[in-house]
Amino acid sequence: MALSVKLDIRQGQQLVMTPQLQQAIRLLQLSNMELSQYVETELERNPLLERDDTANQGPAEGSGEAPPNTPEGLGDGVKTSEVNGKDSEVDLDLNAPVADPSAALDTDYDNVYPDASSSDTSQDSGWASLRTQTRNFSDDDNNLEAFVAEELSLKDHLLKQMSLTLVEPADRIIGQHLVDLIDDAGYLPPDLSQLADKLGASSDMVDSVVNQLQTLDPPGVFARSLSECLALQLKEQNRYDPQIAALLDNLNLLASHKIAALKKAVGVEMDEIAEMINEIKTLNPKPGLKFGSVQVQPVVPDVLVRTASDGS
């Protein structure tokens, strides 16, 4: 392989921490008092530097000029007698960060290094509003149960319908107590005489309100027995007739599988009895259970006491 000589031109960028840049970074971190002490130390260490006392003199009265923004007892100018063999004067603003004190002869530091605090404020005001706020669901103050969808209970479902069905105030009072008496399956107690005595209403008035509430959804609620619950659902389907009413009156025979006695009580043929039984099986004997209810947690005992073999 023959060796050859090539001449390539490459361009690149590189950040070099020069001594001047290091000194500028160090000066940017100084406060006004620390910067004043630094200038005093440089004046004592370098005999070629002297203070410009003319800069400490305030403006003449009536001139309308504002006093310079400089620390108390410290001028904003430093005069050099000889730098690099040339006499010159440097105006150094002690409140502004200095990039390179040795290059202060030909540099305006207010334009090169603007106030860092104002720059940070402008950036924060522009971007702070765009920060997204997130929630940590693992915190102790967050309750995960609050994010679970609430189930509609049977009583709440009935109360929403009752306000549209019952018009009279007295009927609404009775209906409110009937909703409170209903169980999770949607049944009322068989005897409502105590409720009538408690409210001072007649039994006929209570029965009238019950009949109106039995038309609510789901069909079969506010029944006082299983046969009444099934009858309400059959009436909703327009399938309630005298034969099926007789079958509902003799549900005890169906529960004991006395089909022959049931056939005699209803007065129909065996195929019709089988068809009515199949129709009843499609009904819901507990219509209220499809709504949410309060879950009862079983109580676990701490100690179990049993009788031993010796009777102790």
Salt bridges, closest charged atoms under 4 A:
GLU40 OE2 - ARG51 NH2 2.37
GLU42 OE1 - ARG45 NH2 2.54
ASP207 OD1 - ARG224 NH1 3.65
ASP217 OD2 - HIS157 NE2 3.17
GLU228 OE2 - ARG224 NH2 3.35
GLU279 OE2 - ARG239 NE 2.70
